[in-house]
Amino acid sequence: MSDRFQPKPIPDNERLIFALDVPDIDRARALITELGDAVGFYKLGLEFFLSGAYFELAAELKDAGKKVFADLKLFDIPPTVGRAVAQLARHDVDFLTVHGNDAMLEAAVAARGKIGILAVTALTSLDRGDLDDLGFDCDIEQLVLSRARRALALGCAGVISSGLEAAALREEVDHALTVICPGIRPVDNIDEQKRTLSAAEAFAAGADYIVVGRPIRDAADPRRAAEQLQSEISQYFSDL
């Protein structure tokens, strides 16, 4: 991380975003109750969106003083993206992901209300070979940097990026940009996420937030797993 970079004044316990990737509201509520004050920020993605209880749970989380990240990765023609964002802006969510070109991002920003629009740079499940297959004839880091610069210029609040590119973002893109890093793994990774880092590595590289799902959700004791991550985060920032 650049010596010039100063972490944003975010409460330490909000830097951990838990990916609430479950199929129904009963499982979601059970996890939220179990995690208690160990988690203050929740990501609600596509799986839960299709449960039919998305906005009900988002409202419950906000009423409980939690923050909500709508990870819907909108991708459609710009007018449709704009109208979809306007619909979501009627609800109280903090972040929303958009996975598209400049026109889509511009439409999302114009309709965002109080939502922070996050541009997806390159999914952490993709590696160089995957990008080749998709027709992206460029280096992953350069792709991420290009998308991040455009996102900031268009008025996005931040980007979703692997921690592997976070250091380059901090060196080459205005520090006003918020960087959220998914694919955080506390141990050697064996799932489909290919470009991963530990929590400490991601923050050292310049992440503002990390997104953690399975290492908490599938732990024998999810609350303890979340508390351990929160302790690591608090220790990291207290040592700066």
One Martini backbone bead per residue (centre of mass of N, CA, C, O) as a GRO file, in nm:
protein
  240
    1MET     BB    1   0.098   0.035   0.020
    2SER     BB    2   0.083   0.347   0.012
    3ASP     BB    3   0.214   0.600   0.208
    4ARG     BB    4  -0.034   0.802   0.128
    5PHE     BB    5  -0.230   0.611   0.249
    6GLN     BB    6  -0.546   0.658   0.415
    7PRO     BB    7  -0.770   0.538   0.595
    8LYS     BB    8  -1.084   0.530   0.630
    9PRO     BB    9  -1.345   0.640   0.857
   10ILE     BB   10  -1.413   0.329   0.957
   11PRO     BB   11  -1.556   0.119   1.136
   12ASP     BB   12  -1.421  -0.176   1.210
   13ASN     BB   13  -1.704  -0.346   1.229
   14GLU     BB   14  -1.772  -0.257   0.908
   15ARG     BB   15  -1.544  -0.401   0.727
   16LEU     BB   16  -1.723  -0.645   0.764
   17ILE     BB   17  -1.880  -0.844   0.511
   18PHE     BB   18  -2.156  -1.049   0.505
   19ALA     BB   19  -2.246  -1.323   0.308
   20LEU     BB   20  -2.595  -1.392   0.268
   21ASP     BB   21  -2.590  -1.709   0.130
   22VAL     BB   22  -2.921  -1.796   0.117
   23PRO     BB   23  -3.250  -1.938   0.039
   24ASP     BB   24  -3.386  -1.819   0.314
   25ILE     BB   25  -3.526  -1.644   0.581
   26ASP     BB   26  -3.480  -1.845   0.810
   27ARG     BB   27  -3.175  -1.879   0.772
   28ALA     BB   28  -3.107  -1.581   0.791
   29ARG     BB   29  -3.218  -1.523   1.075
   30ALA     BB   30  -3.047  -1.730   1.225
   31LEU     BB   31  -2.773  -1.603   1.155
   32ILE     BB   32  -2.820  -1.320   1.265
   33THR     BB   33  -2.868  -1.410   1.554
   34GLU     BB   34  -2.600  -1.561   1.596
   35LEU     BB   35  -2.410  -1.310   1.528
   36GLY     BB   36  -2.506  -1.042   1.599
   37ASP     BB   37  -2.251  -0.808   1.687
   38ALA     BB   38  -2.032  -0.942   1.485
   39VAL     BB   39  -2.232  -0.808   1.266
   40GLY     BB   40  -2.297  -0.491   1.059
   41PHE     BB   41  -2.267  -0.622   0.757
   42TYR     BB   42  -2.468  -0.700   0.464
   43LYS     BB   43  -2.489  -0.935   0.196
   44LEU     BB   44  -2.722  -0.937  -0.079
   45GLY     BB   45  -2.797  -1.166  -0.319
   46LEU     BB   46  -2.932  -1.357  -0.566
   47GLU     BB   47  -3.034  -1.593  -0.405
   48PHE     BB   48  -3.207  -1.420  -0.207
   49PHE     BB   49  -3.369  -1.259  -0.412
   50LEU     BB   50  -3.528  -1.538  -0.504
   51SER     BB   51  -3.697  -1.582  -0.231
   52GLY     BB   52  -3.897  -1.309  -0.180
   53ALA     BB   53  -3.737  -1.154   0.093
   54TYR     BB   54  -3.544  -0.916   0.049
   55PHE     BB   55  -3.686  -0.647   0.159
   56GLU     BB   56  -3.764  -0.754   0.430
   57LEU     BB   57  -3.474  -0.805   0.534
   58ALA     BB   58  -3.350  -0.532   0.481
   59ALA     BB   59  -3.537  -0.385   0.682
   60GLU     BB   60  -3.456  -0.546   0.933
   61LEU     BB   61  -3.159  -0.466   0.932
   62LYS     BB   62  -3.200  -0.159   0.952
   63ASP     BB   63  -3.368  -0.168   1.218
   64ALA     BB   64  -3.098  -0.306   1.360
   65GLY     BB   65  -2.842  -0.124   1.246
   66LYS     BB   66  -2.768  -0.221   0.972
   67LYS     BB   67  -2.599  -0.292   0.680
   68VAL     BB   68  -2.658  -0.280   0.311
   69PHE     BB   69  -2.566  -0.503   0.036
   70ALA     BB   70  -2.653  -0.500  -0.303
   71ASP     BB   71  -2.570  -0.795  -0.491
   72LEU     BB   72  -2.674  -0.773  -0.839
   73LYS     BB   73  -2.519  -0.708  -1.095
   74LEU     BB   74  -2.604  -0.508  -1.307
   75PHE     BB   75  -2.710  -0.603  -1.658
   76ASP     BB   76  -2.798  -0.369  -1.908
   77ILE     BB   77  -2.956  -0.149  -2.042
   78PRO     BB   78  -2.942   0.165  -1.929
   79PRO     BB   79  -3.249   0.220  -1.876
   80THR     BB   80  -3.291  -0.037  -1.703
   81VAL     BB   81  -3.085   0.023  -1.489
   82GLY     BB   82  -3.203   0.292  -1.395
   83ARG     BB   83  -3.484   0.179  -1.311
   84ALA     BB   84  -3.379  -0.028  -1.107
   85VAL     BB   85  -3.239   0.173  -0.920
   86ALA     BB   86  -3.491   0.342  -0.857
   87GLN     BB   87  -3.633   0.114  -0.712
   88LEU     BB   88  -3.413   0.063  -0.492
   89ALA     BB   89  -3.415   0.364  -0.378
   90ARG     BB   90  -3.681   0.304  -0.204
   91HIS     BB   91  -3.469   0.166  -0.043
   92ASP     BB   92  -3.250   0.083   0.242
   93VAL     BB   93  -2.941   0.104   0.095
   94ASP     BB   94  -2.586   0.133   0.056
   95PHE     BB   95  -2.520  -0.084  -0.173
   96LEU     BB   96  -2.445  -0.134  -0.537
   97THR     BB   97  -2.410  -0.347  -0.807
   98VAL     BB   98  -2.235  -0.296  -1.126
   99HIS     BB   99  -2.199  -0.485  -1.452
  100GLY     BB  100  -2.058  -0.252  -1.670
  101ASN     BB  101  -2.058   0.008  -1.856
  102ASP     BB  102  -2.061   0.341  -1.869
  103ALA     BB  103  -2.367   0.374  -1.930
  104MET     BB  104  -2.465   0.203  -1.692
  105LEU     BB  105  -2.328   0.363  -1.467
  106GLU     BB  106  -2.454   0.637  -1.530
  107ALA     BB  107  -2.747   0.545  -1.483
  108ALA     BB  108  -2.710   0.456  -1.190
  109VAL     BB  109  -2.613   0.725  -1.071
  110ALA     BB  110  -2.865   0.898  -1.155
  111ALA     BB  111  -3.065   0.682  -0.969
  112ARG     BB  112  -2.943   0.633  -0.663
  113GLY     BB  113  -2.955   0.843  -0.455
  114LYS     BB  114  -2.814   0.700  -0.153
  115ILE     BB  115  -2.657   0.506  -0.321
  116GLY     BB  116  -2.373   0.312  -0.355
  117ILE     BB  117  -2.190   0.267  -0.638
  118LEU     BB  118  -2.060  -0.045  -0.764
  119ALA     BB  119  -1.797  -0.152  -0.955
  120VAL     BB  120  -1.724  -0.412  -1.146
  121THR     BB  121  -1.434  -0.545  -1.258
  122ALA     BB  122  -1.326  -0.853  -1.160
  123LEU     BB  123  -1.391  -1.150  -1.098
  124THR     BB  124  -1.263  -1.377  -0.856
  125SER     BB  125  -1.330  -1.637  -1.054
  126LEU     BB  126  -1.118  -1.505  -1.244
  127ASP     BB  127  -0.873  -1.561  -1.484
  128ARG     BB  128  -0.675  -1.539  -1.749
  129GLY     BB  129  -0.818  -1.770  -1.904
  130ASP     BB  130  -1.105  -1.658  -1.880
  131LEU     BB  131  -1.055  -1.389  -2.029
  132ASP     BB  132  -0.977  -1.515  -2.293
  133ASP     BB  133  -1.251  -1.659  -2.341
  134LEU     BB  134  -1.405  -1.363  -2.330
  135GLY     BB  135  -1.201  -1.150  -2.498
  136PHE     BB  136  -0.972  -1.038  -2.295
  137ASP     BB  137  -0.684  -0.862  -2.419
  138CYS     BB  138  -0.564  -0.843  -2.101
  139ASP     BB  139  -0.467  -0.737  -1.812
  140ILE     BB  140  -0.614  -0.754  -1.516
  141GLU     BB  141  -0.502  -0.500  -1.382
  142GLN     BB  142  -0.568  -0.305  -1.619
  143LEU     BB  143  -0.870  -0.355  -1.616
  144VAL     BB  144  -0.923  -0.258  -1.328
  145LEU     BB  145  -0.805   0.028  -1.356
  146SER     BB  146  -0.986   0.125  -1.585
  147ARG     BB  147  -1.260   0.083  -1.441
  148ALA     BB  148  -1.199   0.257  -1.192
  149ARG     BB  149  -1.156   0.529  -1.327
  150ARG     BB  150  -1.437   0.542  -1.462
  151ALA     BB  151  -1.610   0.513  -1.210
  152LEU     BB  152  -1.517   0.771  -1.071
  153ALA     BB  153  -1.586   0.971  -1.305
  154LEU     BB  154  -1.907   0.877  -1.291
  155GLY     BB  155  -1.975   0.852  -0.954
  156CYS     BB  156  -1.875   0.629  -0.804
  157ALA     BB  157  -1.795   0.500  -0.490
  158GLY     BB  158  -1.682   0.218  -0.615
  159VAL     BB  159  -1.523  -0.110  -0.595
  160ILE     BB  160  -1.480  -0.437  -0.712
  161SER     BB  161  -1.193  -0.620  -0.580
  162SER     BB  162  -0.929  -0.774  -0.569
  163GLY     BB  163  -0.663  -0.774  -0.351
  164LEU     BB  164  -0.448  -0.800  -0.585
  165GLU     BB  165  -0.540  -0.488  -0.690
  166ALA     BB  166  -0.537  -0.280  -0.455
  167ALA     BB  167  -0.252  -0.156  -0.466
  168ALA     BB  168  -0.280  -0.036  -0.751
  169LEU     BB  169  -0.519   0.144  -0.687
  170ARG     BB  170  -0.368   0.316  -0.468
  171GLU     BB  171  -0.143   0.418  -0.669
  172GLU     BB  172  -0.349   0.505  -0.944
  173VAL     BB  173  -0.603   0.589  -0.770
  174ASP     BB  174  -0.808   0.768  -0.621
  175HIS     BB  175  -0.870   0.760  -0.271
  176ALA     BB  176  -1.186   0.803  -0.284
  177LEU     BB  177  -1.203   0.523  -0.348
  178THR     BB  178  -1.384   0.240  -0.289
  179VAL     BB  179  -1.265  -0.079  -0.156
  180ILE     BB  180  -1.394  -0.406  -0.232
  181CYS     BB  181  -1.314  -0.739  -0.100
  182PRO     BB  182  -1.340  -1.040  -0.210
  183GLY     BB  183  -1.225  -1.359  -0.151
  184ILE     BB  184  -1.189  -1.425   0.150
  185ARG     BB  185  -0.927  -1.627   0.309
  186PRO     BB  186  -0.792  -1.785   0.601
  187VAL     BB  187  -0.719  -2.015   0.402
  188ASP     BB  188  -0.661  -2.235   0.191
  189ASN     BB  189  -0.792  -2.254  -0.126
  190ILE     BB  190  -1.078  -2.481  -0.271
  191ASP     BB  191  -1.245  -2.312  -0.453
  192GLU     BB  192  -1.358  -2.099  -0.718
  193GLN     BB  193  -1.173  -1.902  -0.599
  194LYS     BB  194  -0.869  -1.756  -0.746
  195ARG     BB  195  -0.849  -1.442  -0.621
  196THR     BB  196  -0.694  -1.442  -0.314
  197LEU     BB  197  -0.711  -1.336   0.039
  198SER     BB  198  -0.650  -1.224   0.323
  199ALA     BB  199  -0.748  -0.989   0.533
  200ALA     BB  200  -0.473  -0.854   0.593
  201GLU     BB  201  -0.381  -0.837   0.297
  202ALA     BB  202  -0.610  -0.655   0.195
  203PHE     BB  203  -0.559  -0.412   0.386
  204ALA     BB  204  -0.261  -0.372   0.313
  205ALA     BB  205  -0.340  -0.305   0.006
  206GLY     BB  206  -0.633  -0.109   0.053
  207ALA     BB  207  -0.879  -0.194   0.180
  208ASP     BB  208  -1.200  -0.111   0.323
  209TYR     BB  209  -1.337  -0.386   0.252
  210ILE     BB  210  -1.472  -0.711   0.332
  211VAL     BB  211  -1.580  -1.028   0.192
  212VAL     BB  212  -1.759  -1.284   0.380
  213GLY     BB  213  -1.880  -1.620   0.384
  214ARG     BB  214  -1.812  -1.935   0.425
  215PRO     BB  215  -1.609  -1.902   0.671
  216ILE     BB  216  -1.872  -1.843   0.840
  217ARG     BB  217  -2.127  -2.006   0.756
  218ASP     BB  218  -1.952  -2.302   0.763
  219ALA     BB  219  -1.892  -2.293   1.043
  220ALA     BB  220  -1.924  -2.434   1.346
  221ASP     BB  221  -1.885  -2.116   1.452
  222PRO     BB  222  -1.984  -1.830   1.323
  223ARG     BB  223  -1.937  -1.621   1.547
  224ARG     BB  224  -1.642  -1.689   1.603
  225ALA     BB  225  -1.541  -1.634   1.316
  226ALA     BB  226  -1.623  -1.334   1.316
  227GLU     BB  227  -1.468  -1.247   1.571
  228GLN     BB  228  -1.188  -1.317   1.462
  229LEU     BB  229  -1.196  -1.118   1.228
  230GLN     BB  230  -1.248  -0.864   1.398
  231SER     BB  231  -0.986  -0.886   1.559
  232GLU     BB  232  -0.794  -0.861   1.318
  233ILE     BB  233  -0.892  -0.585   1.226
  234SER     BB  234  -0.844  -0.427   1.487
  235GLN     BB  235  -0.542  -0.490   1.503
  236TYR     BB  236  -0.450  -0.373   1.238
  237PHE     BB  237  -0.553  -0.069   1.290
  238SER     BB  238  -0.405  -0.029   1.570
  239ASP     BB  239  -0.105  -0.062   1.428
  240LEU     BB  240  -0.095   0.210   1.241
   0.00000   0.00000   0.00000
